[in-house]
Amino acid sequence: MLSILIPVYNYGVQLLVENLLIQLESIDCRWEILLSDDASNEEWIKQNSKFVSKLNNSQIKLFQQEINVGNAANRNFLIAQASYDWLLFLDVDVIPVTFNFLSIYKKKMQSISQEIIAGNILYDNKNPLPHLLRWKYGKAREQILFKGGNKNIILNIRGANFAIKKELAVKKNFPILKEKYGFIDTRFFLQFTKSQIYFINNSVYHLGIEENKVFLEKTKKAIVNALFLLNQNEKLSKQIMLISIYKKIRIFKRILAKIYLRCHFSFEKNIMSKKPSILIFQAYKILYISYLDTFKNT
């Protein structure tokens, strides 16, 4: 009945898998856990392979990608490998908040008519300094409780914690964008309507918080995707906040690009500091997309 799909990249699988195995003991259904490693560093490949081999459980499989295909393609690969009618996607760097996490999902799968169940993400109160930007951004932008009156609720769904009927997932794969990181979840979920999705506050903690420098570089790659989407799909420009804002001021892109060239070091100094400003971070993204649009876009 349940295929748990976990894309893996440079992170240990043991904590999440052991948690799931404990929860699966109290659930009466057929299940499998499928993991797909997207060409991680050798040390992670060895560590995760050793752990899965020790489990010696035919219901748990670890696939190894020969080259890095990106999160979207890796998820699509897992969809193709899944055996059961419901697919539960969990990122490898999350952990369920409660020990009835899977039980809650199972009950909803048996009782609802919708084909997608969207869970939510929480961040704990720890904020180690090398990771402060990612932690603050996650708390501000990703940690939410689903409420029925939220008009833009689809934009709050994350691929790190959701379930989908396999039949639908096969028809609506994750989109392959210009960069392997950024707006993939948004582009995927905007294929569906609100009526197709059951929103549930069944939470996971996000544990794998990148250091500030890594998160900034991933953000810049995501902005490449944002510009690509703006140029390819008019509909998205009204739904993704960064694209929507930039579209309104695109006429000033050359001015904004020059501001980026003159001031980006000052912005990055704040972003990397002990007290990063989310407002400055948001302004930085607008300036960077202007710079790309002016000097780098082809």
N, C-alpha and C positions, 0 to 999 in steps of 0.2 A: 504493500500500500504506500509506503513512504520511502522516497529516495532523498537522503540528505547529501547535498552537493557542496563541496568546500574547495574553492580555488585557493591555491597555495603559492606564495612567493616570499622567499627569504624569511620564513617564520616557522616556529615549531608547532606541530599539530597536536602534541600530546595532551596539553591542558584541555583543549576543546573536545577532543575525541573521548577522553576519559570521562569528562562531564556528561557527554551525550550517552555514553554506554551505561552510566549509572541511571540516567533517566529512562532509557529504553527498556530497562529491566521491568519497569512497572507499566509498560504499554503493550497491549495485546494486539500486535499487528506485524505483518511482514515488513522488513526494513532493510536498508543498505546504507552504508556511508561510502561515498565516492569522493576521493581527493585527487586533484590534478595539479601537479607541480609545474609551474611555468618557467622552467629552466632557472631554478634558484642557484645560489652559490653552492659549491660542492659540499661544504660543511653542513648546510641545511639538508641537502639531498641525502647525505649519509645518515644524519641524525633521524630524519623522518622515516626513511626506509627501514632503518634498524627498529624503530618503535613499532611500525605497522607489521613488520615481519614477526616480531615477538608476540604480537596479539594472536597471530595464527588463526584469524577469523575470516572465513570465506565471504562474509557479508561486508567486509571492509577492504576496499581496493584503493591503491595509490598508483595513479598513472603519472608518467614522466614525459613532459614535452621536451623535445630535443632542442628547440630554439624558443626564445621568448616571444609568445604570440600575442600577449596583452590580455587584460582581464576579460574583455568582451569575448574574444575568440576562445579563451579558456573556459568560460562559462558555457558557451555554445557547445564545446566539446563534451562537457559534463552532461548537458541536456541529452545529447545523442547517446551517451552511455547508460543513462538511467533506465531502470527496469519497471518502475512503478508509476501509478497514475498521478500522485502528488509529489512535487519537487520542493524541498525546503533548502533555500540557499542561505548559507552562513559564511561570512568571511572568516578566514582562519584566525584573525586577530581579535575576535570577539568571544565573549563568554556569557551564557545565559544568566540573567539576574536571579531567577528563581529555579527551584528544582522541579517545578511542574510546568516548565517552559514547553516541553514537547507535548505534554498532556493537553495543555491549552490549545496548541495548534491542532492536535488530533481531533479534539471535540469540535472545533470549528470546521475542520475539513469534512466532518460527518454531518454537520447540521446546516451549513450555509449553501446558498445557490451561486454565489460569486465564484469566479475562477482564480482569483488572486487574493491572498491574505497578506497584508502589509503590517509587519511588526515595527517597533521603534528602537532607537539607539540612545543610550545614556552614557555620560562621562562621570567618573568618580571625582572626588574633590581634590585629588592629588594633581599637582601641576609642576613637575620637575622642570627646572629652567631651560635645559636644552630643547624641551618639547613645548614650551609655553605658548607659542603662537598657535600650534595645531590644537592644543587643549582649549585655548580661549575661543578659537574659531568654531571648534566642535560644540562647545557649550552654547555659543551664541546662535549658531546656524543649523546644527544637526540634532541637538537634543530637544525633542519636542514630545508633547502628548497630543495624540490625535483627537481632534474635536470635530464634530459633524458640521459645524458652521464655517469651517475654513474653506474658502473658495479655491485656494491654491493648494489644497491638501496633497494632490498628486506630486507636486514638486518637492514635498517633504519625504517621499518614500526613498529608502536606500536599499541597494542590492545586498547589503550586508546582513539583512534579516527580513526575508519574505518567502512566501510559498506561492506556487503557481501550478495549475494543472499541466501535466506534461503535454497534452494535446495542444494547448494554447501556446506553450513555450516553443514547441517545434515549429509552429506557424509564424511566431513573432520572436525571432532570435534577437540577441543583443546586437546593436549596431556597431560596425567596425568604422571608427572615425580616423581622422588624420593622425592623431596622437593616440597612444595606448592608454592614456589617463585623462579623465576630465569629461564631465557631462554625459558619460555613457549611461549611467542610471537614469538621468533625466530624460534623455532621448528615448530610452527603452520604455519607461512608464508612460510617457506622453502618447504612446501608441494606443493606450486604453482609455476608457471612460471611467468616471467616478463610480458608475453603477456596476462595473465589473470587479470592483475592488472592495474587500472587507477590511476595514481599518481596525487594528487592535493594539492596545498598549501592552504588548507582550515583549519585554525589553531584553536587550543584550547590552553589556558594557563594551565599549570600544577600548581595547587595551593597546593595540599597536600604533601608538602615537609617534609620528616621525619627528625627528629633530627639526628645528626651525629652518635650517638651510635646505634640507631635503624637501620639506613641505613647500618652501618657496619655489624651488625648481619644479616640483610637480604642479604647483599652481600655474606657473608660466606655460607648462605644456597644456594644461587644461584650457588656458586662454587661447592657445592656438586652435583648439577644437571649437571654442566659442566663436571665433572669427569665421572658421570654416562653416559652422552651422548657420551663422548669420548670412553668409553668402549663398548658402544652398537651400535654406528653408525659411520662407517668410513667416510661417506660422509660429516657429519657435521664437522669433524675435519678440513676440508679444508675451511669452510665457516664462522665459528665463531672465531673471532680474538683470544680470550683467549685460546681456545682449539688448534687452529692452531699454536700459538706461543709455547704453552706448549709441544705439540707433538714433535716439533723440538729439544727441550732441555730435553725431558723426561729421557734420558739416565743419566742425572745429578741429578735426582730427590732426591737422598739421601743427596747429598751435599746441594741442595737447601732447603730441609726439615730441615737440621741442622741449616742453616742460619735463617730460620723462627723461630726455637725454641730459638735461641740466640738473635734475633733482633726484634721480632714482637712487643715487648713493645715500642721500639723506633719508629718503623713505625707507630704504633697506636697513639703515642703521637703527631706526626705530623698530622696525619689524623684527629685527634680531635681538632687540634689547630685553631687559628684564621686565619691562612694562610695555609690551607691544600694544599699539592702538588698532582695534579692528576697523575703526573709521579710516585711519591712514592706510591700512591694508586694502580696504575696498577702493579707496582713491587710487592707490598704486595699480590695481588691476585695470581700472578705467584708462589710466595713462599708458599702461603696457599694451592694451589692445589697440589704442590709438597709434602707438609706435609701430606695432606689427602691421596695422592696416596701411600706414603711410609708407613704410620703408621695406617691409618684408613680405607683404602679401603678393601672391602671384596667381 
